[in-house]
Amino acid sequence: MALPTARPVRPPRHWLRVLWTGLVLWTATVLVTVITANANLLPTIVLLGSFLVPVTFVVWAYEHGRAGEVTVPLLFNAFVVGGVLGVLGASLLERYFLAPSMWMYFGVGLIEELVKLLALAFVARRLQVRTLRDGLVLGAAVGFGFAALESAGYAFNAMFTVHGISVRSLLETEILRGLLTPLGHGLWTAITGGALFAASRARWRVTGGVVLTYLSVSVLHGLWDSMHTIAIAATLYLTGTAWQYRLLELGYLPRATDAQDHLITLLNWAGLLVISTIALLWMRSMAERSRYGPRQPYTGP
């Protein structure tokens, strides 16, 4: 008589419950706000819409990658404390060290990835043993906390237009940022956090691999932020006319034609897709290494 084979244990799906519950609550809040015109509900829309996707992905990361000493309280601290420290640090450094230039977006990438990594090191300072997988999970938590607070700020500012408070502009901003959130801060900080933890073990160590990872992720960050500008420059280079070049020489940005607008949009989204693919493949490689590979110091991408 054949013995029954054991079924593989599937990871819990609490993240899916968090996503659907939050989505229902956000939708209900939007509907009630539109029906009643109650401005007191606008902060609820901002908070629910900005935190829904980041919190969902933190829960997903914890369920699929929990190991070592990563606990729920530590994860919460990484999301809240790490996120707040990252936003405050980035705001101060960008205020005093950045000036408008063609390299400004790469400066933003260097600063924001640094402050998030420092915030992660602060939150995880009491961990006795650090592993690559722990770094991925806690790094994602810090990054998504940063993203949630940043998105709340963008959503808040989007409400105020020259015509007054615009709920539509608020919703458009939250939906777009919600869709792009999994490909931004959480992903980038997971990569740098995994590299830092893998190199550190019992005490913090900044190796050449960690520095190379940080610089590479900062470049991806800078390319992501500047992709629309790059798309405009590429479009003008490929399809620009004499009068457009003349306006550029005079210091004015020429208005794009309809055909050029379509090309700008295409190049912009194609660039974001390439950047996201590189980052996702990179993180997947690190996750596989943490699961099956030998425990050796991380040497970089």
N, C-alpha and C positions, 0 to 999 in steps of 0.2 A: 504494500500500500504506500503510495507516494505521499510524502509529507507536504503540506501546503507551503508554498514559498512566501516569504515575508515581503510585504509590499514596502516600497521605498517611502520613507517618512518625508512628507512634503512640509516645507517651512510654513509657519502660520501666515495668514493673510490679513493681519490687523490693519495693514496699510491701506488695503482696499476699502475696509469699513470706514477708516478715517477719511479717505477721499470722498466716498459717496455721502457720508453724513455731512461733511463740511460743504460739499457742493449743494446739497439740498438746503442747508441752512443759509448759505450765501444767496441762492436763488430766491428763497422765501423772503429774505431781507430786502433784496432788490425790488421784488414785486410789491411788497408792503410800502416801501419808500416811494415808489412811483405812484401807487394808488393814493396814499395819504399825504404825499408831499411833506413828510416829516423829516426835516433836516437833522434832527437828533440821531437818526439812524445812519447817517453818512459815515461816521467813524466806524460803525459796525461793518459796513460794506468794505471800507478800506482795510480793516484788520483781518476780516475773514478772507477776503480776496487775496491779500498779500501773503498770508501765512499758510493758506490751505496747501498749496503745492509743496513748499519747502518742508512743512511738518510731515506731509505724506511721504516724501522721499527720505526723510530722516528715519521714520518708522520702517520703511522698506529696507534701508541700509542696515539698520540694527537687526532686523529679522534675518537677513541674508548673510550678515557678516559678523555677528556677535561672537566674540572670543575673548579670552584673557580676562582682564579686570574691568572691561567696559560694562558699566551698570546703567540703569535708567536714570538715576540722579546725575551721574557723570555726563550722560548724553544730554540731559536737560541743561546742565551748566554749560556744556559746549555750545549748544544752540543759542541760549539766551546771553550768558556772560561773554562767551567768545564772540558772538555776533555783535553785541553792543560795543565791546572793546574794539573790534575791527572797524566798525563804522566810525566811531569817535576818532580812532587813530588815523584812519584814512582821511577824514575830513580835515584834521589839523595839518597833516603833512602835505596834502594837496593844496591847502590854502597858502602855505608858506613856501613851498618848493616848486610848484608848477606855474608855468606861464604859457599863454597861448602860443603854440608853434606846431609844426607838422609832426613833432615827436611827442606831443603832449599825451596822446592816448597810451603810448608805451610807458611814459612816466606814471600814468594812472595804474597800469598793470603792475609795474614794479612795486609801487607803494601799497596797493591793496593786497597783493599776494603776500607781501612781507608782513603787514600788520595782522593779516589773518593767521599766518604761520606763527607769529609771536603770541597771538591770543590763544592759539591751540596749545602751544608750549606752556603757557600760564595755566590753562585749565587742566592740563594733564600732568602737571608738575609732580603730583604725589603718586603717580603710578609707579609701582615697583618694577614691573616688567612691561616692555613695550614691543609690540609686534607689528608687522606690516599691515595685517588686517585691522588691528586696533586703530592704526593711523588713518586708514582709509575711512573707517566708520566715523571716528571723531572729527577728522578733517572735513568730511561731508557735512557733519552737524554744524560745525563752525561756519562753513561756507554758506549753508542754507539759512542759518540765522542771519548772517550778513545780507543775503539776498532778500529775505523777508522784510527786514527793516528798510533796506534800500527801496524795495518795491512799494512799501507803504509811503515813503517820501514822494516817489514819483506819482503814485496814485493821488495823494493829497494835493500836490501841485497841479495835477491835470484837471482837478475839479474846477479850478478858478480860471475863467476865460474872460475875454473882453466883454462878453455878453452876460456875465454872471456865472453862477454855479452850474456846471454841466455834468449831470449824472452820466450821460452818454460817453463823454470824454473819459470820465473816471472808469467806467466799465471797459471801454476799449483798451485803456492802459493796463488794467488788471488782467484782462484775458490774454493780451499779447505777452506780457511779462510772465504770466503763469505758464504759458506754453513754452517759453524759452528758458525758464528757470532751471529745469533739469540739466541744461547744457552749459550753464554758466558757473557761478561761484562755487556751488557745492561740488561740482565735478573737478574744478581746478584745485580746490583746497584738499579734496580727497587725495589727489595725486601727490601734492607736496607733503601732505600729512603722512601718507604712507611711506614716502621716501625718508622723511625725518625719523619716523618711528623705527623703520627697518635699520637705519644707520645707528640709532641711539641705544636700543636695548635698555640697559639699566640707568644710563645717564645720557644727557643730551650731547650729541656729537654732530657737528656740521662738517660733513665730508664733501669731497669734490662732487660726488654723485648728488648730494642734496642741493648744492649750489647750482649745478647744471640743471637739475629738475626745476628749481625755482625760477631760473632765468628762462627756461624753455616755456614753462607755463605762463610766465609774465608776457612773453612774446605772443603766445596764443591769445591771452587776454587783450593785449594791445591791438592785435589784428581784429579781434571780434568787435571792439569798441570803434575802431576806425574803418570798418569794412564799408560803410555807406560812403564815406569820403573817398576811399580807394575806388569804389565802384563809379563814382562821379568822375574821378580823374581818368580812370581807364576808358570810360565812355567818351569823354572829350578827346582823349588821345586817338581813339579808334574812329570816331564819327564827327569830330569837331569841324566847324566851318570857320572861314576867315574872320567873320564878324565876332564869333565867339572867342577866338584867340586874341583878337584885338581888345575885347573887353577885359580879358584876363591880364593882358599887358598893362591896362589902365588900373588894375586892382579891383575889378568888379567880377562877380560870379555870373556868367551869362545864364539866361533861362534856358532850360532844356526843352527840346521839341518833344512831341508825344512819343515818337519812336525812341528817342533817347531816354525818356522816362521809363519805358518798358525795359530797355537794356540795363539801365541802372538797377532796377528792381531785380532783374534776372541775375546780374553779376553779384549784387549784394547777398541774395539768398544762396547763391551757389558758393560764395566764399564762406558764409556761415556754416553751410553744410560740410564743407571740407574741414574747417576748423573743428567742428563738433565730432566728425568722424575720427579725426586724429586723436582727440582727447578721449573719446569713448574706447577706442582700441587700446590706447595706452593704459587706461584704468583697468580694462578687462585683463590685459596682460599682467598687471600688478596683482589683481585679484586672483588670477589663476596661479601665479607664483606663490602667493600667500597660502593657497590651499594645498598645493602639491609639491612645490619646489623646496629645496633645501633652505634652511635658515642661515643665509649668508648676508653680509652687509650689502645694502643697496648701492649700486655703482652708477645709477643714472639711466636715462632712456636709451 
